[in-house]
Amino acid sequence: MGRQAMLNVYEAVTSRRAVRGFTDRHVPREVLERVLSAAAWSPSGSNLQPWHAYVLTGGPLAELKKRAGARVVAGDPWDEREYEMYPPELKSPYRERRSAFGQERYSALGIAREDWEARQRAASANWDCFGAPAALFCYIDRDMGRPQWADVGMYLQTVMLLFRAEGLHSCPQMAWSVYRKTVAEVLSPPDGLVLFCGMSIGFEDVTVGYVRTGRAPLAETVTFVDG
Ligand SMILES: Cc1cc2nc3c(=O)[nH]c(=O)nc-3n(C[C@H](O)[C@H](O)[C@H](O)COP(=O)(O)O)c2cc1C
């Protein structure tokens, strides 16, 4: 392994994607520590550093995967939400972007749009962290507001880019919030923290097919106001 010396920031940004197939190759503790030490330099309003990250590998991660998998098999209902993942009515253009993403994601797996069961099966790979041997769970204090949630997002992106510099890939996973109680059983976080998301971490299994997600044209999301 070793750091990819030639990976510049642009390459880290454009080579990052939500990887949903990992090999079981071990991720060394020193790499995890190096990445998380550097990511601590992420910016945050008034330097609050509102992120609380838990990193799981080995037995504890296997236990979490087992417990989550058992809940799926048992048809256990999801835990009540601590935050809404999306607005209940997604308006345009977000609605179209979400449906384009679903198309890309499931067509890569050869799953038809209306095959709800196959989609559920594919989604349940979340609970195996897509085979990853390491995972990060990011919490935030319940008292924190929207600016601090944005800080946490910046932190997580920094973590993901640094993993690219280490030759690793990742997949952020809000899905874990629906099994947050199971995550808490394994991690025992202090009271008062809300689980924002998990993140699978590892080496990509290049045999797993994917379709690269697209992006809106620049003019849809950026306005230049020139003098
Ligand atoms: C906060 C956050 C939560 C996400 N949650 C999930 C998830 O639970 N499961 C999943 O497979 N992908 C998840 N994703 C990945 C997104 O689907 C992905 O980032 C998006 O479609 C863009 O694709 P790309 O990351 O491959 O460029 C999440 C991404 C973010 C930023």
The ligand as an ORCA input file, in Angstrom:
! r2SCAN-3c Opt
* xyz 0 1
  C     -24.186     12.072      3.870
  C     -24.232     10.976      2.846
  C     -24.931      9.807      3.116
  C     -24.957      8.760      2.194
  N     -25.587      7.592      2.525
  C     -25.484      6.524      1.709
  C     -25.975      5.248      2.122
  O     -26.559      5.089      3.196
  N     -25.791      4.198      1.306
  C     -25.155      4.328      0.100
  O     -25.001      3.312     -0.594
  N     -24.673      5.525     -0.335
  C     -24.813      6.615      0.456
  N     -24.271      7.821      0.075
  C     -23.563      7.943     -1.206
  C     -24.324      8.800     -2.230
  O     -25.333      8.045     -2.826
  C     -23.297      9.283     -3.268
  O     -22.342     10.090     -2.628
  C     -23.944     10.095     -4.384
  O     -24.856      9.311     -5.094
  C     -22.885     10.639     -5.357
  O     -22.124      9.562     -5.887
  P     -20.555      9.439     -5.654
  O     -20.279      9.656     -4.201
  O     -20.217      8.016     -6.088
  O     -19.888     10.481     -6.491
  C     -24.290      8.896      0.958
  C     -23.603     10.098      0.683
  C     -23.567     11.118      1.608
  C     -22.802     12.372      1.305
*
